[in-house]
Amino acid sequence: MDADYFKAINDTYGHERGDEALRVIASAIRSVVRPEDICGRIGGEEFGVYLPTATVPLAVELAERLRAAVSAATFVPYHGAENLRLTMSVGCAVHSRATTYAELFAVADDELYVAKEQGRDRVRVATLEEGFEARAMPRLRQANQNRPPR
């Protein structure tokens, strides 16, 4: 998950207020995840959530709830200001076969990038099933080689 237009918050209101926005986002994420889920900040304005035992429908539901919780969170950048709506783009990878963290992360990151390209504040989900890597991994490698920095 990646906070949308986060650089603008730091540039407009300063890094201290950007840090507060990250705390608001983290709190919104914690309000949605289940006890068995693992979540944390990956770096910058990126967060990761691992949903063990999640099916595709459950992963989609939880991802949408995460996105909505961030959007509904209250972030006031300075005293007297109005609430500034925060949004997140979410990329998911759901697996029904053996996989590695690197593959899950690459697929989820690719879906996140597509969510950003499609207008942000949305969820994209890919499923890793038997035969998936033969179809998708070359596309992921190509996309990563041509991808500009976010």
GIVEN-V838402 format. One record per helix or strand. SS is the DSSP state (A for helix, B for strand). FROM is the first residue (numbers start at 1). LEN is the number of residues. If there is no record, write none. Layout:
BEGIN
ss=SS from=FROM len=LEN
ss=SS from=FROM len=LEN
END
This chain:
BEGIN
ss=B from=2 len=2
ss=A from=6 len=8
ss=A from=15 len=16
ss=B from=38 len=6
ss=B from=46 len=5
ss=A from=56 len=17
ss=B from=76 len=1
ss=B from=83 len=1
ss=B from=88 len=8
ss=A from=101 len=17
ss=B from=123 len=6
ss=A from=132 len=15
END
